[in-house]
Amino acid sequence: MEIEKVKCLIVGSGPAGYTAAIYAGRANLSPVLYEGLQPGGQLTTTTDVENFPGYPEGISGPQLMEDLRAQAGRFGADIRFGIATASDLSKAPYKITIDGDKEIETETLIIATGATAKYLGLDDEKKYAGMGVSACATCDGFFYRKKVVAVVGGGDTACEEAIYLAGLASKVYLVVRKPYLRASKIMQERVRNHEKIEVLFEHNVTGLFGENGVEGMSLVKRWGEPDEERYTLPVDGFFLAIGHKPNSDIFKPYLDTDEVGYIITTPDKPCTKIPGVFAAGDVADPHYRQAITAAGSGCKAAIEAERYLSEKGLI
Ligand SMILES: Cc1cc2nc3c(=O)[nH]c(=O)nc-3n(C[C@H](O)[C@H](O)[C@H](O)COP(=O)(O)OP(=O)(O)OC[C@H]3O[C@@H](n4cnc5c(N)ncnc54)[C@H](O)[C@@H]3O)c2cc1C
């Protein structure tokens, strides 16, 4: 197998990975970055990004990511197609296999592989992606001011998203599969007492409909029971809040993760329990999952990588 030695390897090309590459490039670490299956990361799947600082008129997700990529390239980041398929973090230098047929030996590793939102698996979720379907209330809620939206999920995140959206929308349906909420007591109470939120217990969504975007959802109440009921409800927005899957599988044997798979780092820092291995962005962030927070932690990871290499006399 071909082996290449580098000082700083970045895995992932979302805001965290590219920002790490900008800082590592400017610190002369000659970073190598592998983009993975989704060059540019999650924001390439959205149209308008209105909350990334520096763009008063907003910017399209793909354009923002192209700009970040170009900025990283300008400072010498070696940006490559390729997927990290295995890791050996048992000792430095750390070994990462790319596409199953090449090994990178690196003194520092920045994991910026993101997290993937879970969907119900309906064809209509793909059909209306960016046209009424969203997995991020903080990102897209603003587009639904004074409109009617649905949130799917029964945990704390779903309740939080419903409450957040209720501050903007005229009405929020919280669609819950079970006859109860899994959320903490306090969140349950806040949802139940909110005049704009209606909880639809024992409901499944079977489809979405609309001409040029989501206009409604098809529901089944008490699916498979003798009193099963099928009906439709008009909604303008459809928000998934059934969890995310952090892309951390290949690193899990070596790093601490929480029960969902988010990589655990030192509070307020991107440092993992392995010196020289850092995790930035959504893969280590169950709380915020925003482009700007991902970029911020990518910056921190590159600064930590530079300090580590400097302390070890490797630069
Ligand atoms: C539809 C949508 C709209 C959004 N809108 C907004 C918004 O308006 N504002 C906002 O702030 N946030 C928004 N977000 C959230 C934002 O996109 C994320 O918080 C942010 O992209 C996280 O950045 P990241 O760098 O951690 O990872 P990601 O953007 O998830 O990128 C992960 C990267 O890792 C790569 N990767 C994964 N596994 C591997 C591997 N094994 N080998 C190599 N590479 C790998 C992928 O190819 C990808 O490039 C939105 C998200 C979605 C899905």
The ligand as an SDF file (V2000), in Angstrom:
LIG
                    3D

 53 58  0  0  0  0  0  0  0  0999 V2000
  -30.2410   21.5520    4.4490 C   0  0  0  0  0  0  0  0  0  0  0  0
  -29.3490   22.1950    5.4980 C   0  0  0  0  0  0  0  0  0  0  0  0
  -29.3730   23.5700    5.6710 C   0  0  0  0  0  0  0  0  0  0  0  0
  -28.5680   24.1630    6.6070 C   0  0  0  0  0  0  0  0  0  0  0  0
  -28.5950   25.5170    6.7310 N   0  0  0  0  0  0  0  0  0  0  0  0
  -27.7660   26.1280    7.5920 C   0  0  0  0  0  0  0  0  0  0  0  0
  -27.7500   27.5420    7.7150 C   0  0  0  0  0  0  0  0  0  0  0  0
  -28.5110   28.2370    7.0560 O   0  0  0  0  0  0  0  0  0  0  0  0
  -26.8820   28.0840    8.6000 N   0  0  0  0  0  0  0  0  0  0  0  0
  -26.0350   27.3370    9.3720 C   0  0  0  0  0  0  0  0  0  0  0  0
  -25.2510   27.8910   10.1270 O   0  0  0  0  0  0  0  0  0  0  0  0
  -26.0430   25.9910    9.2930 N   0  0  0  0  0  0  0  0  0  0  0  0
  -26.8750   25.3720    8.4300 C   0  0  0  0  0  0  0  0  0  0  0  0
  -26.8940   24.0060    8.3520 N   0  0  0  0  0  0  0  0  0  0  0  0
  -26.0200   23.2440    9.2580 C   0  0  0  0  0  0  0  0  0  0  0  0
  -24.5870   23.2640    8.7070 C   0  0  0  0  0  0  0  0  0  0  0  0
  -24.6130   22.8300    7.3740 O   0  0  0  0  0  0  0  0  0  0  0  0
  -23.6970   22.3540    9.5350 C   0  0  0  0  0  0  0  0  0  0  0  0
  -23.7460   22.7340   10.8850 O   0  0  0  0  0  0  0  0  0  0  0  0
  -22.2620   22.4460    9.0440 C   0  0  0  0  0  0  0  0  0  0  0  0
  -22.1700   22.1560    7.6710 O   0  0  0  0  0  0  0  0  0  0  0  0
  -21.3620   21.4880    9.8120 C   0  0  0  0  0  0  0  0  0  0  0  0
  -20.1020   21.6010    9.2830 O   0  0  0  0  0  0  0  0  0  0  0  0
  -19.0090   20.4600    9.4470 P   0  0  0  0  0  0  0  0  0  0  0  0
  -17.7840   21.0110    8.8240 O   0  0  0  0  0  0  0  0  0  0  0  0
  -18.9470   19.9980   10.8250 O   0  0  0  0  0  0  0  0  0  0  0  0
  -19.5380   19.2130    8.6170 O   0  0  0  0  0  0  0  0  0  0  0  0
  -20.3540   18.9660    7.2920 P   0  0  0  0  0  0  0  0  0  0  0  0
  -20.7870   20.1860    6.6140 O   0  0  0  0  0  0  0  0  0  0  0  0
  -21.3440   17.9390    7.6620 O   0  0  0  0  0  0  0  0  0  0  0  0
  -19.2550   18.2860    6.3650 O   0  0  0  0  0  0  0  0  0  0  0  0
  -18.7450   17.0320    6.6810 C   0  0  0  0  0  0  0  0  0  0  0  0
  -17.6790   16.7060    5.6540 C   0  0  0  0  0  0  0  0  0  0  0  0
  -17.0230   15.5110    6.0310 O   0  0  0  0  0  0  0  0  0  0  0  0
  -16.8630   14.7010    4.8850 C   0  0  0  0  0  0  0  0  0  0  0  0
  -16.7070   13.3430    5.3510 N   0  0  0  0  0  0  0  0  0  0  0  0
  -17.5630   12.5770    6.0840 C   0  0  0  0  0  0  0  0  0  0  0  0
  -17.0510   11.3500    6.2920 N   0  0  0  0  0  0  0  0  0  0  0  0
  -15.8480   11.3430    5.6660 C   0  0  0  0  0  0  0  0  0  0  0  0
  -14.8380   10.3640    5.4980 C   0  0  0  0  0  0  0  0  0  0  0  0
  -14.9410    9.1440    6.0240 N   0  0  0  0  0  0  0  0  0  0  0  0
  -13.7240   10.7010    4.7800 N   0  0  0  0  0  0  0  0  0  0  0  0
  -13.5840   11.9550    4.2640 C   0  0  0  0  0  0  0  0  0  0  0  0
  -14.5030   12.9190    4.4100 N   0  0  0  0  0  0  0  0  0  0  0  0
  -15.6220   12.6020    5.0840 C   0  0  0  0  0  0  0  0  0  0  0  0
  -18.0790   14.9820    4.0260 C   0  0  0  0  0  0  0  0  0  0  0  0
  -17.8240   14.6410    2.6730 O   0  0  0  0  0  0  0  0  0  0  0  0
  -18.2230   16.4810    4.2400 C   0  0  0  0  0  0  0  0  0  0  0  0
  -17.3990   17.1620    3.3470 O   0  0  0  0  0  0  0  0  0  0  0  0
  -27.7010   23.3760    7.4180 C   0  0  0  0  0  0  0  0  0  0  0  0
  -27.6780   21.9860    7.2570 C   0  0  0  0  0  0  0  0  0  0  0  0
  -28.4850   21.3890    6.3100 C   0  0  0  0  0  0  0  0  0  0  0  0
  -28.4450   19.8930    6.1360 C   0  0  0  0  0  0  0  0  0  0  0  0
  1  2  1  0
  2  3  1  0
  2 52  2  0
  3  4  2  0
  4  5  1  0
  4 50  1  0
  5  6  2  0
  6  7  1  0
  6 13  1  0
  7  8  2  0
  7  9  1  0
  9 10  1  0
 10 11  2  0
 10 12  1  0
 12 13  2  0
 13 14  1  0
 14 15  1  0
 14 50  1  0
 15 16  1  0
 16 17  1  0
 16 18  1  0
 18 19  1  0
 18 20  1  0
 20 21  1  0
 20 22  1  0
 22 23  1  0
 23 24  1  0
 24 25  2  0
 24 26  1  0
 24 27  1  0
 27 28  1  0
 28 29  2  0
 28 30  1  0
 28 31  1  0
 31 32  1  0
 32 33  1  0
 33 34  1  0
 33 48  1  0
 34 35  1  0
 35 36  1  0
 35 46  1  0
 36 37  1  0
 36 45  1  0
 37 38  2  0
 38 39  1  0
 39 40  1  0
 39 45  2  0
 40 41  1  0
 40 42  2  0
 42 43  1  0
 43 44  2  0
 44 45  1  0
 46 47  1  0
 46 48  1  0
 48 49  1  0
 50 51  2  0
 51 52  1  0
 52 53  1  0
M  END
$$$$
